[in-house]
């Protein structure tokens, strides 16, 4: 399992716990090292949408 996959799992767990801000923070931080990880981008968008952060 790659580091990007581990980060995806962590972001999903935070989202499922309703911790959307933390999920967005972890996803954004992981994208610094894995900018081509499409699932991380998707999870960041889902977390931002849950927070109604559309900017």
Phi, psi and omega in degrees: 000131181279166178299321178298321178293320178297319178296320178300316179298319180294317179297317178298318180297316179297318179298315180296337177271001180080013181265069188293320180296317177295320178298316179295319180296314180296317180297314181297319179295318180294327180292340175298324181262342183227062186294344180264007182277097183299319178299325177295319177299317180297316180294324176298316179297320179296317180295317179296321178296320180297329178271358185060036178259094187258015180254000000 
